[in-house]
Amino acid sequence: MAITKDMSIMEVVTKYPDTVPVFMESGMGCIGCAAAHYENIEQGAMAHGIDVDSLIQGLNNVVGE
């Protein structure tokens, strides 16, 4: 897996810009918010009530892993 739940949201978005729609469609529309700079994917998903495993799978599908 290229993307793991302990990676920061901004790290993923910066390295893999194609993941932005996956975050947005999952309900994490706060890519530009301050929390995205220090929260990891798991923390962000929990804050929004999102299944982190499904999100990670969707993100990795986009990047081809």
PAMAR-55687 format. One record per residue: x, y, z of N, C-alpha, C in turn. Coordinates in nm, 3 decimals, m for minus. Example, Ala and Ser with C-alpha at 12.3 -4.5 7.8 and 13.67 -1.06 7.14 Angstrom:
# residues 2
<n_xx = 1.319 | n_yy = m0.569 | n_zz = 0.780 | ca_xx = 1.230 | ca_yy = m0.450 | ca_zz = 0.780 | c_xx = 1.320 | c_yy = m0.330 | c_zz = 0.780> $
<n_xx = 1.285 | n_yy = m0.225 | n_zz = 0.708 | ca_xx = 1.367 | ca_yy = m0.106 | ca_zz = 0.714 | c_xx = 1.290 | c_yy = 0.003 | c_zz = 0.787> $
This chain:
# residues 65
<n_xx = 0.082 | n_yy = m0.118 | n_zz = 0.000 | ca_xx = 0.000 | ca_yy = 0.000 | ca_zz = 0.000 | c_xx = 0.087 | c_yy = 0.125 | c_zz = 0.000> $
<n_xx = 0.055 | n_yy = 0.215 | n_zz = m0.089 | ca_xx = 0.128 | ca_yy = 0.341 | ca_zz = m0.095 | c_xx = 0.081 | c_yy = 0.436 | c_zz = 0.014> $
<n_xx = m0.049 | n_yy = 0.430 | n_zz = 0.046 | ca_xx = m0.108 | ca_yy = 0.521 | ca_zz = 0.143 | c_xx = m0.154 | c_yy = 0.441 | c_zz = 0.264> $
<n_xx = m0.117 | n_yy = 0.489 | n_zz = 0.383 | ca_xx = m0.157 | ca_yy = 0.424 | ca_zz = 0.507 | c_xx = m0.231 | c_yy = 0.525 | c_zz = 0.594> $
<n_xx = m0.307 | n_yy = 0.474 | n_zz = 0.691 | ca_xx = m0.390 | ca_yy = 0.562 | ca_zz = 0.774 | c_xx = m0.310 | c_yy = 0.653 | c_zz = 0.867> $
<n_xx = m0.182 | n_yy = 0.624 | n_zz = 0.886 | ca_xx = m0.101 | ca_yy = 0.709 | ca_zz = 0.973 | c_xx = m0.031 | c_yy = 0.823 | c_zz = 0.897> $
<n_xx = m0.051 | n_yy = 0.829 | n_zz = 0.766 | ca_xx = 0.007 | ca_yy = 0.939 | ca_zz = 0.687 | c_xx = m0.076 | c_yy = 1.065 | c_zz = 0.706> $
<n_xx = m0.011 | n_yy = 1.180 | n_zz = 0.702 | ca_xx = m0.086 | ca_yy = 1.305 | ca_zz = 0.716 | c_xx = m0.168 | c_yy = 1.330 | c_zz = 0.591> $
<n_xx = m0.281 | n_yy = 1.395 | n_zz = 0.610 | ca_xx = m0.370 | ca_yy = 1.425 | ca_zz = 0.498 | c_xx = m0.297 | c_yy = 1.509 | c_zz = 0.393> $
<n_xx = m0.228 | n_yy = 1.613 | n_zz = 0.436 | ca_xx = m0.159 | ca_yy = 1.700 | ca_zz = 0.341 | c_xx = m0.044 | c_yy = 1.629 | c_zz = 0.271> $
<n_xx = 0.022 | n_yy = 1.538 | n_zz = 0.341 | ca_xx = 0.129 | ca_yy = 1.460 | ca_zz = 0.279 | c_xx = 0.073 | c_yy = 1.382 | c_zz = 0.159> $
<n_xx = m0.043 | n_yy = 1.320 | n_zz = 0.179 | ca_xx = m0.105 | ca_yy = 1.240 | ca_zz = 0.074 | c_xx = m0.151 | c_yy = 1.329 | c_zz = m0.040> $
<n_xx = m0.219 | n_yy = 1.438 | n_zz = m0.008 | ca_xx = m0.271 | ca_yy = 1.528 | ca_zz = m0.111 | c_xx = m0.158 | c_yy = 1.590 | c_zz = m0.192> $
<n_xx = m0.049 | n_yy = 1.624 | n_zz = m0.125 | ca_xx = 0.066 | ca_yy = 1.683 | ca_zz = m0.193 | c_xx = 0.134 | c_yy = 1.582 | c_zz = m0.286> $
<n_xx = 0.152 | n_yy = 1.462 | n_zz = m0.236 | ca_xx = 0.222 | ca_yy = 1.359 | ca_zz = m0.314 | c_xx = 0.132 | c_yy = 1.298 | c_zz = m0.422> $
<n_xx = 0.003 | n_yy = 1.288 | n_zz = m0.392 | ca_xx = m0.093 | ca_yy = 1.225 | ca_zz = m0.484 | c_xx = m0.215 | c_yy = 1.316 | c_zz = m0.502> $
<n_xx = m0.204 | n_yy = 1.422 | n_zz = m0.584 | ca_xx = m0.315 | ca_yy = 1.516 | ca_zz = m0.601 | c_xx = m0.445 | c_yy = 1.451 | c_zz = m0.650> $
<n_xx = m0.434 | n_yy = 1.339 | n_zz = m0.719 | ca_xx = m0.554 | ca_yy = 1.270 | ca_zz = m0.769 | c_xx = m0.641 | c_yy = 1.214 | c_zz = m0.657> $
<n_xx = m0.591 | n_yy = 1.217 | n_zz = m0.533 | ca_xx = m0.669 | ca_yy = 1.164 | ca_zz = m0.421 | c_xx = m0.770 | c_yy = 1.265 | c_zz = m0.367> $
<n_xx = m0.759 | n_yy = 1.392 | n_zz = m0.406 | ca_xx = m0.849 | ca_yy = 1.495 | ca_zz = m0.353 | c_xx = m0.996 | c_yy = 1.458 | c_zz = m0.373> $
<n_xx = m1.038 | n_yy = 1.415 | n_zz = m0.493 | ca_xx = m1.179 | ca_yy = 1.378 | ca_zz = m0.509 | c_xx = m1.223 | c_yy = 1.264 | c_zz = m0.417> $
<n_xx = m1.134 | n_yy = 1.172 | n_zz = m0.387 | ca_xx = m1.168 | ca_yy = 1.061 | ca_zz = m0.297 | c_xx = m1.196 | c_yy = 1.115 | c_zz = m0.157> $
<n_xx = m1.111 | n_yy = 1.204 | n_zz = m0.110 | ca_xx = m1.135 | ca_yy = 1.267 | ca_zz = 0.021 | c_xx = m1.269 | c_yy = 1.341 | c_zz = 0.019> $
<n_xx = m1.291 | n_yy = 1.420 | n_zz = m0.085 | ca_xx = m1.413 | ca_yy = 1.501 | ca_zz = m0.094 | c_xx = m1.539 | c_yy = 1.414 | c_zz = m0.098> $
<n_xx = m1.537 | n_yy = 1.310 | n_zz = m0.181 | ca_xx = m1.653 | ca_yy = 1.222 | ca_zz = m0.196 | c_xx = m1.681 | c_yy = 1.141 | c_zz = m0.069> $
<n_xx = m1.578 | n_yy = 1.119 | n_zz = 0.010 | ca_xx = m1.596 | ca_yy = 1.041 | ca_zz = 0.133 | c_xx = m1.655 | c_yy = 1.125 | c_zz = 0.246> $
<n_xx = m1.657 | n_yy = 1.257 | n_zz = 0.226 | ca_xx = m1.709 | ca_yy = 1.346 | ca_zz = 0.329 | c_xx = m1.603 | c_yy = 1.428 | c_zz = 0.399> $
<n_xx = m1.480 | n_yy = 1.416 | n_zz = 0.353 | ca_xx = m1.371 | ca_yy = 1.495 | ca_zz = 0.411 | c_xx = m1.343 | c_yy = 1.613 | c_zz = 0.319> $
<n_xx = m1.434 | n_yy = 1.709 | n_zz = 0.318 | ca_xx = m1.420 | ca_yy = 1.824 | ca_zz = 0.232 | c_xx = m1.331 | c_yy = 1.933 | c_zz = 0.288> $
<n_xx = m1.265 | n_yy = 1.903 | n_zz = 0.397 | ca_xx = m1.184 | ca_yy = 2.005 | ca_zz = 0.465 | c_xx = m1.036 | c_yy = 1.994 | c_zz = 0.428> $
<n_xx = m1.007 | n_yy = 1.957 | n_zz = 0.306 | ca_xx = m0.868 | ca_yy = 1.941 | ca_zz = 0.264 | c_xx = m0.789 | c_yy = 2.069 | c_zz = 0.288> $
<n_xx = m0.851 | n_yy = 2.184 | n_zz = 0.272 | ca_xx = m0.780 | ca_yy = 2.310 | ca_zz = 0.291 | c_xx = m0.782 | c_yy = 2.363 | c_zz = 0.432> $
<n_xx = m0.846 | n_yy = 2.292 | n_zz = 0.525 | ca_xx = m0.856 | ca_yy = 2.345 | ca_zz = 0.661 | c_xx = m0.726 | c_yy = 2.322 | c_zz = 0.738> $
<n_xx = m0.711 | n_yy = 2.394 | n_zz = 0.847 | ca_xx = m0.588 | ca_yy = 2.387 | ca_zz = 0.926 | c_xx = m0.562 | c_yy = 2.247 | c_zz = 0.980> $
<n_xx = m0.666 | n_yy = 2.175 | n_zz = 1.018 | ca_xx = m0.648 | ca_yy = 2.042 | ca_zz = 1.075 | c_xx = m0.584 | c_yy = 1.945 | c_zz = 0.976> $
<n_xx = m0.608 | n_yy = 1.965 | n_zz = 0.848 | ca_xx = m0.551 | ca_yy = 1.876 | ca_zz = 0.746 | c_xx = m0.400 | c_yy = 1.882 | c_zz = 0.745> $
<n_xx = m0.343 | n_yy = 1.989 | n_zz = 0.799 | ca_xx = m0.198 | ca_yy = 2.003 | ca_zz = 0.800 | c_xx = m0.132 | c_yy = 1.919 | c_zz = 0.909> $
<n_xx = m0.206 | n_yy = 1.884 | n_zz = 1.013 | ca_xx = m0.143 | ca_yy = 1.807 | ca_zz = 1.120 | c_xx = m0.214 | c_yy = 1.676 | c_zz = 1.152> $
<n_xx = m0.336 | n_yy = 1.658 | n_zz = 1.105 | ca_xx = m0.406 | ca_yy = 1.532 | ca_zz = 1.130 | c_xx = m0.363 | c_yy = 1.425 | c_zz = 1.031> $
<n_xx = m0.359 | n_yy = 1.301 | n_zz = 1.082 | ca_xx = m0.336 | ca_yy = 1.193 | ca_zz = 0.988 | c_xx = m0.472 | c_yy = 1.148 | c_zz = 0.934> $
<n_xx = m0.470 | n_yy = 1.060 | n_zz = 0.837 | ca_xx = m0.594 | ca_yy = 1.018 | ca_zz = 0.771 | c_xx = m0.689 | c_yy = 0.953 | c_zz = 0.870> $
<n_xx = m0.638 | n_yy = 0.871 | n_zz = 0.959 | ca_xx = m0.723 | ca_yy = 0.805 | ca_zz = 1.057 | c_xx = m0.793 | c_yy = 0.907 | c_zz = 1.148> $
<n_xx = m0.720 | n_yy = 1.006 | n_zz = 1.195 | ca_xx = m0.778 | ca_yy = 1.108 | ca_zz = 1.282 | c_xx = m0.887 | c_yy = 1.187 | c_zz = 1.209> $
<n_xx = m0.860 | n_yy = 1.223 | n_zz = 1.085 | ca_xx = m0.957 | ca_yy = 1.297 | ca_zz = 1.006 | c_xx = m1.082 | c_yy = 1.215 | c_zz = 0.979> $
<n_xx = m1.063 | n_yy = 1.088 | n_zz = 0.946 | ca_xx = m1.176 | ca_yy = 0.999 | ca_zz = 0.919 | c_xx = m1.261 | c_yy = 0.982 | c_zz = 1.045> $
<n_xx = m1.197 | n_yy = 0.964 | n_zz = 1.159 | ca_xx = m1.271 | ca_yy = 0.947 | ca_zz = 1.284 | c_xx = m1.350 | c_yy = 1.073 | c_zz = 1.318> $
<n_xx = m1.292 | n_yy = 1.190 | n_zz = 1.293 | ca_xx = m1.359 | ca_yy = 1.316 | ca_zz = 1.323 | c_xx = m1.485 | c_yy = 1.335 | c_zz = 1.238> $
<n_xx = m1.485 | n_yy = 1.272 | n_zz = 1.121 | ca_xx = m1.598 | ca_yy = 1.287 | ca_zz = 1.029 | c_xx = m1.687 | c_yy = 1.162 | c_zz = 1.022> $
<n_xx = m1.658 | n_yy = 1.062 | n_zz = 1.106 | ca_xx = m1.740 | ca_yy = 0.941 | ca_zz = 1.109 | c_xx = m1.726 | c_yy = 0.857 | c_zz = 0.983> $
<n_xx = m1.607 | n_yy = 0.855 | n_zz = 0.926 | ca_xx = m1.582 | ca_yy = 0.784 | ca_zz = 0.800 | c_xx = m1.506 | c_yy = 0.655 | c_zz = 0.829> $
<n_xx = m1.542 | n_yy = 0.548 | n_zz = 0.758 | ca_xx = m1.472 | ca_yy = 0.420 | ca_zz = 0.770 | c_xx = m1.333 | c_yy = 0.436 | c_zz = 0.711> $
<n_xx = m1.233 | n_yy = 0.436 | n_zz = 0.797 | ca_xx = m1.096 | ca_yy = 0.464 | ca_zz = 0.752 | c_xx = m1.044 | c_yy = 0.357 | c_zz = 0.657> $
<n_xx = m1.081 | n_yy = 0.231 | n_zz = 0.678 | ca_xx = m1.032 | ca_yy = 0.125 | ca_zz = 0.590 | c_xx = m1.085 | c_yy = 0.140 | c_zz = 0.447> $
<n_xx = m1.211 | n_yy = 0.177 | n_zz = 0.435 | ca_xx = m1.269 | ca_yy = 0.201 | ca_zz = 0.302 | c_xx = m1.203 | c_yy = 0.321 | c_zz = 0.236> $
<n_xx = m1.179 | n_yy = 0.424 | n_zz = 0.315 | ca_xx = m1.113 | ca_yy = 0.544 | ca_zz = 0.261 | c_xx = m0.974 | c_yy = 0.510 | c_zz = 0.211> $
<n_xx = m0.897 | n_yy = 0.437 | n_zz = 0.290 | ca_xx = m0.761 | ca_yy = 0.399 | ca_zz = 0.250 | c_xx = m0.765 | c_yy = 0.316 | c_zz = 0.122> $
<n_xx = m0.859 | n_yy = 0.224 | n_zz = 0.113 | ca_xx = m0.870 | ca_yy = 0.143 | ca_zz = m0.008 | c_xx = m0.900 | c_yy = 0.231 | c_zz = m0.129> $
<n_xx = m0.993 | n_yy = 0.325 | n_zz = m0.113 | ca_xx = m1.026 | ca_yy = 0.415 | ca_zz = m0.222 | c_xx = m0.908 | c_yy = 0.502 | c_zz = m0.265> $
<n_xx = m0.833 | n_yy = 0.550 | n_zz = m0.167 | ca_xx = m0.716 | ca_yy = 0.632 | ca_zz = m0.198 | c_xx = m0.611 | c_yy = 0.551 | c_zz = m0.272> $
<n_xx = m0.586 | n_yy = 0.429 | n_zz = m0.226 | ca_xx = m0.486 | ca_yy = 0.344 | ca_zz = m0.293 | c_xx = m0.533 | c_yy = 0.300 | c_zz = m0.431> $
<n_xx = m0.663 | n_yy = 0.285 | n_zz = m0.451 | ca_xx = m0.713 | ca_yy = 0.252 | ca_zz = m0.584 | c_xx = m0.680 | c_yy = 0.362 | c_zz = m0.683> $
<n_xx = m0.693 | n_yy = 0.487 | n_zz = m0.636 | ca_xx = m0.665 | ca_yy = 0.602 | ca_zz = m0.723 | c_xx = m0.517 | c_yy = 0.609 | c_zz = m0.761> $
<n_xx = m0.429 | n_yy = 0.578 | n_zz = m0.668 | ca_xx = m0.286 | ca_yy = 0.588 | ca_zz = m0.697 | c_xx = m0.229 | c_yy = 0.460 | c_zz = m0.757> $
<n_xx = m0.315 | n_yy = 0.359 | n_zz = m0.771 | ca_xx = m0.273 | ca_yy = 0.237 | ca_zz = m0.838 | c_xx = m0.196 | c_yy = 0.139 | c_zz = m0.753> $
<n_xx = m0.218 | n_yy = 0.142 | n_zz = m0.624 | ca_xx = m0.150 | ca_yy = 0.047 | ca_zz = m0.534 | c_xx = m0.246 | c_yy = m0.059 | c_zz = m0.485> $
